[in-house]
Amino acid sequence: MNRIMLGLITIALVLAVAGQTLQAAELAPDEVMVHYPVGYTHLLMADLGSLLGDQALSQGLIDPLQRARQPLGEIISTLSLLRIDPQTVGVAAMGEGPGLTSFAYVEGPGAQTVLPALQGLQGAVGAPGSPFTNWKQERIGGLPVVFTGGLFGPVKIQWAFIVEPQAFWIGTEVAFSGEPDVARLRASTQKIIARYLGQVKPMAELLTARDLRGGQIAFIRVSDPTRDKPLFAGEAVMGFSARITGKSIKVKFQLRFNTPAQAQAALEQLQAGRSSYLSAQLYRAKLARVLYGGRTPGFQVQTDVTGLVGLLLLTMPF
């Protein structure tokens, strides 16, 4: 059974248990995006500590994402590895881009918490039964950086941890066969730090991110028709923010199309109830209202926790 099929089966199983009452804080996606350098094209973020602090959200939303090994769930797994309480985290984000290592950005735990946790891993290298095989601390651009990893079951993993005073980064390279791409990991680490130092521009689509303020989970991408879902012909950029209130989840979509005609065709399909923005594999929603049209249409849909889990698994899969 290939990895994609196994992933779809896992997603179906975790969606079956999602549900119940919802509440959380709000995000400013542009303020998160500004930390990522140009070249990253997909960014998912959540007020993770707040979501975990709500029992219903933790069980209905976060637990299924962890079981499916979705990026937000993987951030929590890495926090557990470091013995950092995930509820001490503020915003957590995961960014991806072509030719770059995926990097998580975690606000809250800073140098005083993270560095001792990382240094504690050094003693695990070579210990009997330990999966860790290497550990090295450096300073790059004035920031402490720890490179570490090893063999975890059949999977080889290499991490880069960049430690800021009030936040830290987790870069992850995984190899199911062969060796993790440590050259890409180091190059991506240097690019993240160059952004921290103001030496490179931030990730594109800050205006789209600003328009999506107000939810508890947000996602922005420069769309790739070969891999991205849900997607309509001609889509260049897609973003959404999910506002969670009680049992209701309202998702605001913000899009940009290559031409006005493509945008109009997408809106017509949306209003007819036949759009992939309403129904795509495991994601389901109902159109609430169209906010505006033109080449950059915006609209709002209503879904439940199962629909939100499905949307997150489609837009930023494991």
C-alpha positions in Angstrom: 0.0 0.0 0.0 1.6 3.3 -1.0 2.0 6.3 1.3 -0.8 8.4 -0.3 -3.4 5.6 0.0 -2.3 5.0 3.6 -2.7 8.7 4.3 -6.2 8.8 2.9 -7.3 5.9 5.0 -5.8 7.5 8.1 -7.6 10.8 7.3 -10.9 9.0 6.9 -10.5 7.4 10.3 -9.6 10.6 12.1 -12.4 12.5 10.6 -14.9 10.0 12.0 -14.1 11.1 15.5 -14.0 14.9 15.1 -16.6 17.0 16.8 -18.2 19.0 19.7 -18.0 22.5 21.2 -15.6 25.2 19.9 -13.9 28.4 21.1 -10.5 30.1 20.7 -8.6 33.4 20.3 -7.8 35.2 17.1 -4.9 35.6 14.6 -3.2 38.4 12.6 -1.9 36.2 9.8 0.3 39.0 8.3 2.2 39.4 11.5 3.0 35.7 11.4 3.8 35.6 7.7 6.4 38.5 8.0 8.7 36.1 9.9 9.0 33.8 6.8 11.4 34.6 4.0 10.5 35.0 0.3 10.5 31.5 -1.3 8.0 30.0 1.1 4.7 29.7 -0.7 2.4 27.8 1.7 1.8 28.9 5.3 -0.6 27.4 7.9 -1.0 28.9 11.4 -3.1 28.5 14.5 -3.4 29.9 18.0 -2.3 26.5 19.2 -2.1 27.1 22.9 -5.6 28.5 23.0 -7.0 25.6 20.9 -5.3 23.0 23.2 -6.6 24.8 26.2 -10.2 24.1 25.2 -11.0 20.5 25.9 -13.6 20.2 23.1 -11.3 21.8 20.5 -8.3 19.7 21.7 -10.2 16.5 21.3 -12.3 17.3 18.2 -9.8 19.3 16.2 -6.2 18.8 17.3 -6.3 15.1 18.2 -7.5 14.1 14.7 -4.7 16.3 13.2 -2.2 14.5 15.4 -3.4 11.1 14.4 -3.2 12.0 10.8 0.4 13.5 11.3 -0.8 16.8 9.8 1.7 19.6 10.3 0.0 21.2 13.4 0.0 17.7 15.0 3.6 17.2 14.1 4.5 20.5 15.9 2.9 19.1 19.0 4.8 15.9 18.7 8.1 17.8 18.5 7.1 19.9 21.6 6.5 16.6 23.4 9.9 15.4 22.4 11.4 18.5 24.0 9.1 18.1 27.0 7.6 21.6 26.4 4.0 22.0 27.4 2.1 22.8 24.1 -0.3 25.0 26.1 2.5 27.4 26.8 2.7 28.1 23.1 1.0 31.1 21.5 0.9 31.0 17.7 2.4 28.1 15.8 2.9 28.0 12.1 4.2 25.7 9.4 5.7 27.1 6.1 6.6 25.2 3.0 8.2 26.2 -0.3 9.7 24.6 -3.4 13.3 23.5 -2.8 13.1 24.5 0.9 12.9 22.6 4.1 9.5 22.9 5.9 9.9 25.0 9.0 7.6 25.5 11.9 7.6 28.8 13.8 6.5 28.6 17.5 5.9 31.7 19.6 6.0 31.6 23.4 8.8 29.3 24.5 12.1 31.1 23.9 15.7 30.7 24.6 15.4 30.2 28.4 13.1 27.2 27.9 14.1 25.8 24.5 17.9 25.8 24.9 18.0 23.6 28.0 15.5 21.2 26.4 17.7 20.9 23.3 20.9 20.5 25.3 19.1 17.7 27.2 18.9 15.8 23.9 22.7 15.8 23.6 23.0 13.1 26.3 20.7 10.9 24.3 23.2 10.5 21.4 24.6 7.1 21.4 22.8 6.0 24.6 21.5 2.4 24.6 18.1 2.3 22.9 18.2 5.9 21.9 17.2 6.9 18.3 19.5 10.0 18.4 22.7 9.6 16.5 24.0 13.2 16.2 23.8 16.5 17.9 25.6 19.8 17.2 25.1 23.4 18.4 26.3 26.4 16.4 25.7 30.1 16.2 24.4 31.5 12.9 23.7 35.2 12.6 24.0 35.5 16.3 21.3 32.9 17.1 21.8 29.5 18.7 21.1 26.7 16.2 21.0 23.0 17.1 21.2 20.3 14.4 20.2 16.8 15.6 18.5 13.7 14.5 18.7 9.9 14.1 16.8 6.8 13.2 13.2 6.7 14.5 11.9 3.3 13.6 12.2 2.9 9.8 12.5 6.7 9.3 15.5 8.9 9.4 14.9 12.4 10.6 17.2 15.5 10.9 16.1 18.6 12.6 17.3 22.2 12.8 16.2 24.2 15.8 16.7 28.0 15.6 16.3 29.7 19.0 15.1 33.3 19.2 14.7 35.1 22.5 10.9 34.6 22.6 10.3 32.0 19.9 11.9 29.1 18.1 11.9 27.3 14.7 11.8 23.6 13.9 13.1 22.6 10.5 12.5 18.9 9.6 13.9 16.7 6.9 12.6 13.1 6.7 13.9 10.2 4.7 11.9 7.0 4.3 14.9 5.6 2.3 18.3 7.0 1.8 19.4 10.0 3.9 17.7 13.2 4.9 18.7 16.3 2.8 20.9 18.0 5.3 22.3 20.4 2.7 18.7 21.7 2.1 18.1 21.8 5.8 21.2 24.0 6.4 20.5 26.3 3.4 16.9 26.8 4.6 18.1 27.5 8.1 20.4 30.2 6.9 17.5 31.7 4.9 15.2 31.8 7.9 17.9 33.6 9.9 18.6 36.0 7.0 14.9 37.0 7.3 15.2 37.4 11.0 18.2 39.8 10.4 16.2 41.7 7.8 18.6 40.7 5.0 15.9 39.2 2.7 12.3 40.1 2.0 9.4 38.4 3.7 7.1 35.8 2.1 4.8 37.1 -0.5 1.0 37.7 -0.2 1.1 39.9 2.9 -1.9 41.8 1.6 -3.9 38.5 1.4 -2.8 37.6 4.9 -3.9 41.0 6.2 -7.4 40.5 4.7 -7.7 37.2 6.6 -7.4 38.7 10.1 -9.8 37.6 12.8 -9.9 33.8 12.9 -8.2 31.2 15.1 -6.7 29.2 12.2 -5.5 30.7 8.9 -3.8 29.4 5.7 -2.3 31.2 2.7 -0.8 29.8 -0.5 0.5 30.6 -3.9 -1.4 27.9 -5.6 0.2 25.0 -7.5 -2.3 23.3 -9.8 -0.3 20.1 -9.7 -0.7 19.5 -6.0 -3.1 21.9 -4.3 -6.7 21.3 -3.2 -9.4 22.5 -3.2 -8.7 24.5 -6.4 -10.6 26.0 -9.4 -9.1 26.6 -12.8 -7.0 29.8 -12.9 -6.6 30.2 -9.2 -3.3 32.0 -8.4 -3.6 32.6 -4.7 -5.9 31.1 -2.0 -6.2 31.9 1.6 -8.8 31.3 4.4 -9.3 32.0 8.0 -11.5 30.0 10.3 -13.5 31.8 13.0 -14.6 29.4 15.7 -17.6 30.4 17.9 -19.5 27.9 20.0 -20.4 25.0 17.7 -20.2 27.2 14.6 -17.2 27.5 12.3 -17.2 30.3 9.6 -14.5 30.1 7.1 -13.6 33.2 5.1 -11.9 32.5 1.7 -9.8 35.1 -0.1 -8.7 34.3 -3.7 -7.0 35.8 -6.6 -7.4 34.4 -10.2 -5.3 35.0 -13.3 -8.2 36.6 -15.2 -11.6 38.2 -14.2 -13.3 35.6 -16.4 -11.8 32.7 -14.4 -12.9 34.4 -11.2 -16.4 34.9 -12.5 -16.6 31.2 -13.5 -15.5 30.1 -10.0 -18.1 32.4 -8.4 -20.9 31.0 -10.6 -20.0 27.4 -9.7 -19.8 28.5 -6.0 -23.3 30.0 -6.1 -24.6 27.0 -7.9 -23.3 24.8 -5.1 -21.0 22.8 -7.3 -17.7 24.3 -6.2 -14.6 22.5 -4.9 -14.5 25.3 -2.3 -17.7 23.7 -0.8 -17.0 20.0 -1.4 -13.7 18.3 -2.0 -13.0 14.8 -1.0 -13.4 14.8 2.8 -14.2 18.5 3.2 -17.8 19.8 3.2 -19.3 23.3 3.7 -22.3 25.5 2.8 -22.0 28.9 1.2 -23.0 31.6 3.7 -22.4 34.7 1.5 -20.3 36.2 -1.2 -18.4 39.2 0.1 -17.1 40.6 -3.1 -16.2 39.6 -6.7 -13.8 40.8 -9.4 -10.5 39.1 -9.9 -10.0 38.7 -6.2 -13.3 37.3 -4.9 -14.0 36.7 -1.2 -16.8 34.6 0.3 -17.7 32.9 3.6 -18.8 29.4 4.1 -20.1 27.5 7.2 -18.9 24.2 8.3 -18.3 22.1 11.4 -15.3 20.7 13.1 -15.2 17.6 10.8 -15.3 19.9 7.8 -12.5 22.1 9.2 -10.3 19.0 9.9 -10.9 17.9 6.3 -10.0 21.3 4.9 -6.8 21.4 6.9 -5.8 18.0 5.8 -6.4 18.9 2.1 -4.7 22.2 2.1 -1.6 21.3 4.2 -1.3 17.5 4.2 1.3 15.5 6.1 
